[in-house]
């Protein structure tokens, strides 16, 4: 790990020397990952959510969204198509939707693992720990549990009264089960600033995460934050670059939120320390309905085209779409 003082991090966040920061982040990425970029294919199988988060278009009180749930055969078909088109990780993602039973999720995980040599990531929210334990036994490899901010008061506000420590304990418990854990923040949330981002960066680094995400805040018109100022794209790049330098072996995605600001947003992210890209392979009929923020999944294309576009972006940068499952380099047992 590179040692950066808090003052140095703060100065970078304020834009003191972007060229130096981004060059160093890219050098660290190349040293650890060579020219490989990991592809994670996301199947967003339900946009039903029981949460009331102030920043998210899937929030339960949003009556304007077209809700959907994919049945198990449709989820399996999307996963299989992604695997057959080269994806080595399948991410099963949804809102906090308890319609799907423990056994159904377990069946999906087992079927995907039995049919294809891929890793499976779960991004399905605050399910019971015993359920997550069962899914780990079924073969699930990773979990994504975002915290969005390391400030407990801000967390409670943006997540409509939920407790920060409960989320943090879930992250630690899942890691203790054996899952690779991904978490992260939203850059530019209302009531945040560069000083709070400094704390976020140090907090995430202390967690020793296998994957860290930091995308810019995109206001959604059907949420309480509809009129809030959007995040700063350049500041978001600074955050991910600093996270790369401080966490050389963590997987860091160029998030889809970057493309909401700039059509080449993810492409730029891959040149500034990111080593993962996560194309949606949700069936095109529903892809735009997974509308966490404006601009996400705005183009309805086939699964194969979605993966092909991601690979083209990688190759355009003279990088290589990895044939690896992309396990965390923090986890020496799978290298």
Order of alpha helices (4+ residues) and beta strands (2+ residues): alpha-alpha-beta-beta-alpha-beta-alpha-beta-alpha-beta-alpha-alpha-beta-alpha-beta-alpha-alpha-alpha-beta-alpha-alpha-beta
